[in-house]
Amino acid sequence: MKAIEQMTKEYEAQQKTNKFAKLISILAIALITILSLLSLSLYKNNIIRSHQTIS
């Protein structure tokens, strides 16, 4: 009986770890996406400014 209880506890701990890992993955993807969009925006803004100074 104790073996079943211990296996259940280990399974629940694994489930929590998996949920935490999924959350971290989602947050990492979101961060990379935000930084990519920011970089693209800054690049486009820099090109627009350089064209305005030339004209």
Secondary structure, DSSP 8 states (H G I E B T S, - for coil): -HHHHHHHHHHHHHHHHHHHHHHHHHHHHHHHHHHHHHHHHHHHHHHHHHHHHH-
